[in-house]
Amino acid sequence: MEAPSVSGLHSPPDSGRYMERQIYEASPPIQLIPIDAVHIEVPNASDINQLETKIKDLETRIRSSIESEERILKTLTNMVEQKHVILKVEQYLNEQHMDSQAIQSIEEGERDDGPLTGITGTFSFDQSITSHTLSLLESEEIEMSGMDSSSVPLWFSTGVIPVDKKMSFEKCLWRACRRTAFVRITEIEEDFVDPLTWTFDPLQSISTRKCVFIVFYRGDSLKKIVNNVCEGYGASQSECPKTSRGRQHYLKQLEPAIEDMTLVVRRTREDRHGTLANCAEFVHDWMKSVHMQKGIYHALNKCALDTNGFLSAECWIPTRSIPKVRSAIDRCSSYGGHLPKPVLNEIESKAIPPTYNVTNKYTKVFQDIVDAYGVANYREVNPAPYIIISFPFLFALMFGDSAHAFLLLSASVALISMEKTIQKMRIRDEIFTTFFNGRYIMLLMGIFSLYTGFIYNDVFGKAFNLFGSNWRDPFNSSHYEKWGRYIVKHKRMPVAILDPSEAYVDGGNGPYLFGLDPVWNVADNRLSFINSMKMKVAVIFGIGQMTFGVILSYKNFRFFGSRIDILTSFIPQLTFLSSIFVYLCGQIIVKWLFFSVEPGNVLGYDYPGSNCAPSLLIGLINMFMMKSRREGYTNENGTTVPNCYLSTWYPGQSSVEITLLLTALLCIPIMLLGKPLSTLMTMKRKRKAEPIPEELPLSDVQSTNGHDEHEENLVDIFVHSGIHTIEFVLGCISHTASYLRLWALSLAHAQLSEVLWHMLLMNGLNSISHQSSSSSSLLFGGLIAFISFFIFGVLTVAILVVMEGLSAFLHALRLHWYEMEWKEMGDRWMHYRVEFQSKFYSGGGVIFQPFSLHQCIENGQHLSDVMDDGED
């Protein structure tokens, strides 16, 4: 049995939301005070009852004011329409020279046999159907009816109809009356503001286009037809005096009445606006109190009512928070004077607890990145602390430009410095909120990108020579004379090749002090060199992160006591990964350290020079093909062998690689069959250890053995192990290739920066030097340079910082997240993951959501803070 429901609290939130909506939609606008979610003080029951009574009284008062205003507005609308009808009818009859005596004579039956000529001619009214007067009654019809035409009175009806119905309304009358009605329609020239939409602000009032119509006809039958057509089209008919004197007298009475009604509406709205303005000063306190009470009662409804009338509930509490909870219970008990005192007992539960990760404003964004695609299982290794470093670093490898990183860093610092001010503003724009919530990750991405920008020596696509390049000009005057003749003859620049043995001067200082030597920025083969370097860096960091993920899986297996997973998953996976991919990373590092342009003895072999530097890609292919290769780079007589870069480059390399390859292949059956076979042997031992009672029949013995269930579980284990083995083996290759995006995006970012620099900025700045010395030419050149610099700045921020930054962010997210592609396999659901988190993270847990009054208040936001105005 549950505790009493919170039905008593349904009314205050509804009434409060109604009052809040009226305040939010008020004109002029009324500023709502933000709900204070910092200072929390729970009101007592008597305060809530008083609050409910006060809100209901205010709601009744506002609803009564609105209903009264609607009735007055309907009356005012009819009066305004009647005013326009009288003005238009008077204008029409005066322009047609039909005074009151002429109308009276027509009504007395003085007419011709043909159409009425007294109301023909041109007029300002629209002539949508006919350009001439329609006959009011055909002579033949009068004769057939046996009625004297002079005895049929002439009537007319007037009213107002919307402009969009004008055409169809006139056609319908023309057909329904069978061409025996005389219709004239004209639009109201001035802006006719519908009183139903009238506000204090004229700009917010909705102007409704309406027309005044007048219909002349004879007889009661036509009058009924006209009335039915007007009713069908929603036309508002108005009584109009038939004499000019009567219309003028009625108009004099109508105008002061309209002014009085308008004044009443204005005073009513001003009074309601004042009431709402007073409510706006306290509505934030009302909503705060109500939502706190509603959250408390909602939590109490989850409690069970025992036979003694006490409420009891089971809940999860963080272990380290138990003393705080006990202290809070004691304070509440002493404050409220409750007897007996509430009791908190710890109980044993077989249910899996929810996952609770303690975060702060700095680490929350990283934890949200992990939780967005799956919450960690209880006590599972949480990837968030590791991606605090790895995520911005992988981003920086793709975004490595110091200038762009400085812009990103400046934006994040600005958001952090104005953090409290922006939070008080409660901005709900989705795009701005996304960037603001990620201000700390932007800070780290900017810092790491600044570092990688200095490593790449890349600033707006250009390099800076901060520490002095060790490359020198080895050419003399004879070389320059030869190049000059080459330029004259071939009309193009020659290619100058810098031989490192001559142009590179070490001087005992080693390479460039920090980062990439700036000479590569002006080299024609810079892409070949930079691409090779960035590709190897991407492979090293990618394989390093995957290896670290496998190592983290050991912590999970050890904590959960899964020795079989350590033996059949962790050890063979780490061995497989190390035998091939970690070995490849070692080769990259050794090649960087030991192989250069200078000949010498390298790793036990005579090294002739850079032409014999080993090819890592071909060497890896030869390793898988177990292809025999020549040892060393020279023959016995000391001459360099052909294709020396394909030779082995340390003693015993072929034997080592064959051993590593066979070791990796041996790990596959261990990962595939290790856990299923171990489970099968465990089942057999348990089956032998369980005695079969002799008194049970054979059918019951078979059911107790549970062969079908065991076989089904064993099949699931085989399928599960097979899928994960294939996923890991093939994933090692595909994941390594996936990490090459670090190189690809870095290359694209650098090339795009260079394009903007040379094609836009430099062309604009060079326009000044191409102009003549006259002031007008210099002014024109300066204008072009300014426009070029402005466009360069806008495109740099919009494309290279924002768009390229978002692209690098998504790719870094892709390298950390795991793709959850759920596929049904029997009664089990399997999932396939990629890259870093796939090595240790399952993400199948449930997040811990503690009861929080702060969250209850956040759920009670103002309507102005909610994106959808209809959301309550």
N, C-alpha and C positions, 0 to 999 in steps of 0.2 A: 504494500500500500504506500502510495506516495504522499508526500506532504501537500498541504493545500496549494492550489495553483495560484498564479499571479494575475488572475483575471481582474482583481481590484486595481491593478496598475495599468490596465490596458487603456483606460480613459485618459489619464494625464499625458502619456506620450502622444496619443492621437490629438488631444486638444492643444498640447504644446506645439506639435508639428503644424497644426492648422494656424495657430497664432504666428508661428515663425514664417510660414508661407505667406501670410498676409503682410508681414513686415518685409519679407524679401521682395514681394511684388509691389510694394507701395511706391507711389509716385507723388512727390520727389522721393528718391531713394533714401532709405534709413540705414545707417551703418550699424551692423550687428557687432556686439562685443564678442571677441573670440572666447570659446570655452576654455577655462583654466584647467589644464590636465596635470598641473604640477602639485598644487595644494589640494589634497584630498581630505575631506571631512564628511563622513557619512551622516546624513540627517536622520532624526528619529522618526517614529511612526506618526506622532502628532504633527510634526512639521509637514510630512507628506500629505496628511489629511487636509491641513489648512491650505497647502499649495494646490491640492486638487480642487478645493472649493473656489479658490481665487481664480484659477485658470478657467474653470467652467463658467463662472460669472462673466469673465472677460469674453470668453468665446460666445456666450449667449448675447452679450451686448453687441459684439462685432457682427454676428450673424443677423441680428435684428436690424442693425444699421444697413447692412448690405441688402437685405430683403426690402426694406422701406425705400432705399435708393432705387432699386430696380423698378418698383411700382411707380415712383415719381418719374423715372427716366422714360418709362413706356408712355406715360401721359405727356411728358415733354416732347417725346418723339412725334406723337400724333399732332400736337399743337404746332410744332415746327413744320411738319408736312402740310398741315392745313394752311399755314401762312404762305408757303411757296405755291400751293395750288391756287389760292385766291389771287396772288400776284400774277401768276401766269395766265389765269383765265381772264382777269381784268385786262392784261396786256393784249391778249389775243382778240378779245371782243372790241377793244378800242382801236386796234390797228386795222380790223376788218370793217370799221365804221358802223358797227352794230350797237347802237345805244339801247337803253332800256326800253324805249318805245318800240324799236324795231323788234326786239325779242318778244315783247308783249303782243305785238301784232301777229308774229309767227305762231305764238301759242294759241291765239284766238282763231287760227285757221286761215289767215290771209296768205295764200301762196299760189304759185303757178302750177300748171300741170306737169312741167318738167322739173329738173333739179333746182334746188334752192340756189338762186343766183346771189342772194344777199350775203353768202358766206364763202364766196369763191374769190380767187385772186391769189397773188403771191403773199407769203407770210414766213416769218422766221422759223416756224415750227418745221421739224423734219417731215419730208414727204417721202417716206420709205416705200409705201405701197403704190400710191397714186399721186399724180401731179395736179389733178383736178378734183373737184368736189364729187363725191359719190352720191348718187341719188338716194334720198332717204326712204323713198318707197316708190317702186315702179308702178306706173299707172295701171298696168294690166293686173297686178296683184290686188290693187285697191278695188278695181272693178270686180274681180273674181270674188272678193270677200263681201261684196255688196255694201260696203261702207263708204260713206262720203269722205273723201280725203280731207275736207275742211274740218271734219269732226274729230280727227285723230290729233291729239296734242303732241307738241314737240318737247321732248325731254332731253336732258343731258346729264351724264355722270362724270365725276372727276375723281382723281386720285393720284397716287405715286407708285411707281414701279421701278425696280433696278434697271440700269442701262443694258445689262447683258440679256435681259428678257424682252427688250423693246421690240425687236424684229418679229420674233415668234408670237408675241402678244397681239401685235397689229394684224398679222396674218390670220391668227385664230379668230379674232373678232370679225374680220372681213369674210371668212368662210362660214362661221357660225351664224351670222346675221344675213348671210346670202346677199352681200353687197348693199345692204339697206342701212348701214350705220356709217356715220361720218366721224372719222377718227383723226385726231391731231395729237402728236406727242412732241415734247421739247425737253431738252436737258436743262437742269438747273445750272446756270452759268457759274455762280460763285461756288467755292468749295463748300459742299454740304457735309458737315461733320455729324455723323450719327451720334446722337446723345448717349447711346448705349456703350460707345467706345470713347466717350469724352474723358480727357484727363486734364490735370493742371498744366501739363506741358503740351503745347500745340504740336510739337514735333512727334510726340508719341500718340496723338489722337489719330484714329484711322478715318480717312476720308472715304465716304461711300458715294459713288456716282449713282444718282437717281434721276428719274424723269417724271414730269407731270403730264398726265394724259387727260383729254376731254373727249367724250363720245356723245354724239347727237343721235337720237333715235326717236321712233314713235311707237307707242303702244306698250302695254304691260308685258306682252310676250317677249318683246325684244329687251325689255328691262331685266326680265329674269335671266335671259341668255347672257346679257352683259354682266350681271352680278355673278353668275356661275363661272364665267371666264375669268373675271377678276379674282374670285376666290381660288380658282385652280392655279393661277399664276402667283398667288401670294401678294397681289396688289392691295395697297392700303387705300380704300375709298374714303373720300372726305365729302362732307356736306358743304355745298357752296350756294350762297344766296343767288337768286336768279336776276336780281336787279343790281345795277352798279352802285346805287345808294346803299343797298343792303350789304354788299361786299365791302364797301369802304367802312361802314359802321362796324361790321364784324372784325375787320382787320384792326381797327382802333382798339377794340376790346382784347384782341388776341395778343398784340405786342406787349403790353404791360404784364399780361399773365405769363408769357414766356420768360420775361425778365425775372418775375417773381419765382417761377419754378427753377430757373437756372441758379438763382441766388440760394434757393433751398438746397439744391444739389451740391453747390459749392460749400455751403456751411456744413452739410452732412459729411462731406468728404474731409473737410478740414478737421471736424471733430473726430472722425475716425482716425485720421492721420495722426492727430495729437495723442489719441489713446494708444495707437500702435507705437509711436515714438517713446511713450512712457514705458510700454511693455518691453521695448528693445533694450532698456537699461537693466532689466532683470531676467530676460528670457534665457540668457546663458546660465544663470544660476538655477533656473527651473529645470532646464534640460539636463544639467549636470546632476542634480539631485535625483531626478526621476530615473535616469539611466543607471546610476549607481544602485538605486533600490531595485530596479528591474533585474540587474545583473546578480544581485544578492539573492533575490527570490528565485531566479532561474537556477542558481546553484543549489538552493535549498530544495527545489523540486526534484533534484537527483538523489536526495536522501530517502531512506526507507523509514517508515514509521512502525516501530515494534509494538508488541502487545502492551507494554508499560507506558506507551505514549512518548517515548524518547525517539529522537531522530538519530539515525546511524547512516554512515556512508563509508565507502572504500575509495581511496584516492591514492595517486602516486605523489610522493614528496621526495625531492632531492635529499640524499642522506645528510649532506652538510647543512641543510636548512631545517632539519628536525628541531634543533634547539630553538631556533627563531620561531617556529610554529608553536611550540609549547609555550614560549614566552608570550606570544600574541594571544593564545587562548587564555592564559592566566590574566592578562591585562583586561581582556574583554569580559571575563567572568567577574573580576573585581569591580569593573566599571558598571556593569549592568546589574550586579547583585544577584546573579543566577545561582540557584541551588537546585539540584546538585551541580557540582563543577563538571564541565565537559572533560572527557577522557580521550587521550590519543594513544592508541596501541599499535605496535608494529606487528604485522601478520605475514606469514609466509604465503607466497602466491606462485603458482606455476606459470602464470601468464607472462609473456615477454614484456618488460617495461618499455615505455616510450623513450626516445632518445632526446637528451637534454644537453645542448652545447652552450656553454656560457660565453657570451660575446659582449663586446662594447661597441661604441660607435665607429671604431676603427676597423675591427675585425668582422663586424656584422655584414658588410657588403661581400666579403669573401665567403662567409658562411652561407649567405643567400645564394651565391653562385653555385655552391655545392648542393644546397637543399632544393634549388629550383628544378633539378633533374632527378632527385632521389635523396631521401633522408637516410643517414647511416643507420645500420642495425645497432641495437643496444650494445654498447661497449666495443663496437667495431672501430677500427682506425679511422679517424676523421681526416679527410684530405685538406681541410681548410687551412690549418697552420702551415702546410707545405706550399700550398698554392699562393700564399701571401708573398712568397719570394718567386716561385716559378712562373706564376701568371704574368706579373709585370715584366719579368725578364724575357720571356718568350715574346711578349708584345714588343719589347724594346729591340729584339733582334730583327723584327720586321719593320720597325718604325725608326731605325737608327739615323736620325738627323738632329744635330744639336740645336739648330735654330727652331725647327718645328717642335722639338721637345721642350724648349724654353717657353714657347707659346702655350703648350699644353700645361706645363708646370705653373705658369702665371695664372691661367684660368682656374686651376685647382686651388692655388693659394688664395685667390680672390674669393672663391666660394667658401673656403674654410674660414677665412677671416671674417666674413659676413654671415657665418653660420647661424648665430642666434637671431640676428635681424631677419634673415630669410625664414627661419622657422616661425617667428612671430607673425610674419605676413601670411603664412598658411597658403602659399601658392599651390594651386591644384592643376596647373598646366602639366600634361603628361610628359612632354619632351623635357621641359625644364626640371621637373621632379626627378626624372631618370638621371640626368647629369648631376643634379645636386646630391642625390643619394649615393652616387658613385664618386664623390669628390676625393675620398681618400685613396681609392684605387687609381684615380687619375693622377693623384700626387705621386704615387709610387711609379706609375707608368712614365710620368714625366722625368723623374729622377733617373730611372734605369735607361730611358731613351737618351737622356743627356750623356750618360756614360757610354752607351754603345755608339752614339754619334761621335764622340771623341775617339773611340776605338776605330770607327770607320773613317775618321777625319772628314766628316761630311757636314757642311753647313750651307744650307740652301743649294745643295748639289755641288758645292765648291770645297776645296781643301785649303788649309792654312798651314804655313810652314812655321810652327811655333818653336821647334827645338833644332832646326837646321837639318836639312837633308844630307845624307851621306853620299848622294849621287852627284857626280861632277861631270863637266863637259870635257870629253876626251878628244874632241876634234880640234884640228889646227886650221891654218888659213888655206892650205891646199884643199882640204875637204870642202870648205865654204865656196871656193872658186869653182870646184867641180859641180857643186849643187847649183850654183848660179847658171852655169852653162846648161845644166839639165832642165832648169826651169824655163830658160829661153827656148830650148829646143822642143820640150814636150808639153809646155804650158801647164804644168802641175807641180805640186810640191813633192820632193823626194821623201822617202821614208828613212829616217835616221834611227838606226838600231844601236842601242846602248849595250855594249858588251859588259856584263857585270864584272868580269875580270879586269877591265880597264876603267869603267866608269864608276864603279862602286868602291869607295874608299872607307874602309872600316876604321882605321885609326885607333883601334883598341877600344873604341867606345860602344861597339856592338851596333845593332840596328837602330832605327828611329826610336827615340826615347819612349814615346807613348802613342800607340795606335799605328795607323797606316802611313807610310811615307808619302808626303804630298806629291812626289814626282809621278806617282801613278795616276794622278788626276789629269795629267797632260799627255799621258802615254796613249798611243793608238791601240795597244793591246791590253788596256786597263780592264776591259770587260772580261777577257780571258783570265787574267790574274785574280780579279775581285770575285768573279763567279766561282772559280775553283776554291778560293779561300772560304767564301760564305757557304758553299755547298758542304764542305768538310766540317765547318763549324755546326751547321744544322744537323749533320749526321751524328756528330759527337754528343751534342746536347740532347738530341732525340733519343739515342740509344742509352745515354746516361739516365734520362728521366724514366725510360721503360725499365731499366735495371733497378732503379731506386723503387719503382712501384712493386716489382717482384720481391724485393727485400722487405718492403712493408707488409706484404702478405704473410711473411713469417711471424710478424707480431700478432696478426689475427689468429693464425693456426695455433700458436703457442698459448695465447690467452684462453681460447676456447678448448684447449687440450686435445686438438685433433692431430695426433701423431701420424696417422696414416696420410693426412694431407701434406704434412711436412715431407714425408718420404716419397710420396707419389706425385706431388705437385710442385712444392717449393724447390726442392733439390734438383729434380730433372729440368724444371723450367729455367732456373738460374744457370745450370750447366749448359743447356742448349743455347741460351742467349749468349753466354760467355764464349762458347766454343766458336761461334761464327761472328757475331756482331761486335762483342766487346773486343775480340781479336782484331777486327777491322779498325776499330777506333785506335787500338794500340799501334797498328801499322801507320795510321795517319799521323799520330804524334811522333813516332820514330822517324818518319820521313821528314817531318818539319825540322826535327832536331839535328839529324845527322847528314842529310843529303843537301848539298849546295853546288855551286858552280866550280868550286875548287876540287881538284883531284886529290886522292889520298886513300888511305886504308879505312874503309867503313865497314864495321861489323865483321871483320875478318876477311874481306875481299878488297882487291884493288879496284878503286872507284875512279874511272877515267874522267868523269865530268857530268854536267847536267843532262847530256843526251842519254845517259844510262840510268837516270832516276827512275825507280820502279813505277809501273802503272798499277795502281791499286785495283781498278775495276777489272782489268784483264786478269790480274793475279787472283781476284776472288772467283772469277769464272773458272780459271784453271784449277782452283782448289776444289770446286764442286765436281769438275770433270775428271779430277785426279790425273791430270795431264802431266807427263814427264817434261821437265824443263832443265835447261843448262844451269849448272852451278857457277856463279861468278859472272863477271863482265868481260874477262880477257881470256885469251888462249894461253897455252903454255909458253909461247914466245913473247907474250906481253901485248899482243895486238887486241884491239877491241872487237868482240864478236858482233855479227849482225843482229839487229833487234835486241840489243843488250838490255833494254828496259823490260824484256819479258823473262829475263833470267831470275833465278832465286837470289835474294839479296842478304841472306845470312845462312850459315852452315846448318844443314839439317832441316831446312824449311819445308821440303816436301814431306818428310816423315812427320814433322810436327803438324802440318795441315791435314794429313791423312788421319792422324790420331784424333785431332779435334773434330774432323768431319764424322768419323765413326762413332765418337763419343756422343755427338749431337744426334746421330741417327739412333743410337741405342736408347736415348732418353725418350724417344717417341713411344715405343711399346710400353715403357714404364708408366708414362702419363696416361696411355690409353687403357691398359689392362690392370695397372697396379691396384687402384681402389676397388674396381669390381671384383677382382679375385680375392682381395682381402675381405671384402664384405661377404663373399660366398663362403669362405672358410669360417668366418665368424658365425654365419648362419648354421653351418654344419655342426660346429662345436656346441652351439646352443641347443640344436635339435637332439644331439646325442645326450646332452646333459639332462634333458627333460624326460622323466619316466612317464610311460603310458599306463594309466590305471587299467587293471585287468577287468574290472566290472563294467567298463564302458563298451557299448557295441562298436563294431568296426566303422560304421558311418560317422559316429561321434569322434572316434580316434582320428579319422582323416580330417575332420573339420577342425579339431584342436591343433593338429599339426600345422595347418595353415599353409599348405604347399602352394596353393594358387596365389595367395597374397605375397608370399616370399618371392615367388617367381616373378610376379608383376613388379615388385620393388627392385629386384635384381635387373630386370630389363630396363627399368627407368635409370638405374645407376649406369648401366652399360651405355645407354643412349646419351646420358648427360656427360659421361666421361669422354665419349667419342666426339661430341660436339665441342667440348672445351679444348680437347687436344688439337683438333683441326683448327679451331679458332686461334689458339695460341701460336701454332707453327706457322700458319699462313699469315697471322696477324703480325708476327715479328717482321716479315718482309713488307707487308702493306703499311704497317705503322712507320717503319723506317722511311719508306717512300713518302708517307704523309708528312713527316717532319721536314721534308724538302720545301714545304711551303714557306718555311722560315727564310730560305734563300730566295725563293721566287718573289715574295712580297717585298723583301728588302731591295731586290734588283728593280722591281717596278717602281717603288717609291723613289729610289735614287734617280732613275731615268726620267721620271715625271718632273722631279725637281730641276733637273738639268734642262729639260725642255722649256719649262717656264722661265728659267733664268736667261737662257740664250735667245729663245724665240720671241719673248715678250719684253722682259726688262731691258736686256742689252740693246735690242733693236730700238726701243724707245729712247734710251739714254744716248745712243749713237746718233740719233736724229739731230741733236744739238750741234755736233761736230760737222755734220753734212750741210748745215745751213750757212748762208753768207753772213758777213759781218754786220749787215744792216739790223736795226733795232726790231723791225717787224719780223724778220726771219728768225732772229734769236727768240723773240717772244713766241712765235709759232712753234719753234723747236722746244722751248721750255714747256709749252702747253702739252705737246705730245709726250714729252718725258714725264710730266706730272700724271697724265692720264694713264700712261703705261705703268708707272709705279703704283698707281691706285688699283688698276686692274690686277697687277701682280700681287698686291697685298690681299685683295679680296679672294682671288683664286687660291692663294697659298693657304688662307684660313679655311675657306670653304671646302677645297678639294684635298689638299695635302694634309691638313690637320684634322678636319672633321670627318670627311668621307674616308680618307685613307686610315685615319685613326679608328673609325668604326669597323672598317674591314679587318685591320690587324687585331682588333679586340675580338671580333667574331671568330677569327682563325685561332687565336689563343684559347678562346673558349672551346672551340672544337677539339683542340689537342688535350684538354683537361676533362671535358665532359665525356660521358659514355652514352652512346646511342642506345636507347631502350627500344628494341624492335621485338615486340612480344609475339611469339608464335606458339600456337597450341600444339602440344605433342602428347596425345593421350589425355591424362588427367593432370599433366604438369605444364607449367608455363615456363618456357626457356627465354632467355634474353641474351642478346649479343652486344658487346661493348667494344670500344676502341681506345687506343692510346693509353695515357697515364693511369687513369682510375680503373681501367679494366684489369689491371694486374693484382688488385687487392680489394677493390671496393664493390660491394653488391648493391647498396642503396635501396634496400627493401624495408627500412624501418618506418616508424611512425613518430612524428615530432611531438615533443612534450609541450602542451599548451596549458600553462597554469592559469588559475583564476586570477584576474587582474582588474582592479577597479580602474586603473589607468586605461586599460583596453576598453572597458565599458564606456568610459568617457569619450575615448577616440571614436567609438561607434556612434556616439551621439553628436556628430558634427552638425554644424549649421547647414542649411540648404545651400547657402552660398559657397560652402566648402565641398559640395558634392558635385561631381561632373554632370550627373543626370538630375535635372530638376524634379523629375518625378520620383526619385528614389527617396524613401523614408527610412 
